[in-house]
Amino acid sequence: MAEKISVRKTRRLRVLLARLYKLPELPDPKESFLEQVVMTVLWEDTLPARARVAFVNLTEEFVDWNELRVSVTSEVASILESCGLPGRKGAVLKRLLGRAIEELFAFDFELLLELPRERLKAWFMSIEGVPHRITARILYEIYGYDRVLVDAEIARVIQRLGLVSEQATEQEIEPALNAVIPAKEAYLIYNALWQHAKAVCKKKDFDCRKCPLRRECQGGKRFIAERAAAAKAAKEAARKKAKAAAKKRAEAAARKKAKAKPKPKPRTKSPAKTKPKAKPKAKPKAKAGAAAKTKPTARRRPKPKAAAAKSRARSRPKAAPRRTRKKPSR
């Protein structure tokens, strides 16, 4: 299914990109198309001053560009590295020059102007070992290409912005993007999207909160919400972990304290020690004829007078009843 991009969504995006990113400074223009191709390769992703120095050193080291084409790659790389350029650009130059000899039988890159736009793009894109970024620079700077070229970096930005689905491929995104981007803004939009992809919207270690396009980015809003939820969950998990650790420490301290305190020995009933029964002492035998000794009686308290008289009366013997003499009957 072909992808469609909203014109309304891209209108505000185009204004922001044009305000944030500017086209890079171009090196000195060259007369022939061949020299322009070489300078564009040298200038890509570096300062124009370094590109000029490298161009002069190559022209002084080699008789012509054909000698550079047939020379050892390491030799060309060493010259570029001495000027502060990456040595891999030497291999790119050799591949471009080799393709021109194979296809055009000369270094006449001006003949490619006669090709239709899509065939021109395919001619450069089909060269193995030439990065997409360098091919785009050659097409835009030398041949005035008026369509937005989409590579993996730009496709990632378009997907995260929510302009297309996340499953859309580069081949599906490019025609959909060119349907809503004016031809005169193609180079500007391509350059801005590429710079944004490399500087802000990286493949890894990106932060949508610092992105200048976050208000227009659906993926950024979702990512910020997900990161906030993840941070909240992590904070809650850390709190629970700290609470569990504190509880564990308290329990360990309690166990240590209990271990340090001596426990009272349990009271065990010792077997009762039975004392040996004492032998009963033998009572001394009473002497024959002697009265048994009685225990001394307790000393009696003196009784009051009334009680004493009463006791005396009780102690007196009763008088015998008086006998009366019976009278004889008559």
Summary of the structure (lengths in Angstrom):
residues: 330
radius of gyration: 60.7
end to end distance: 179.0
largest distance: 213.6
contacts: 741
relative contact order: 0.08
helix: 59%
strand: 0%
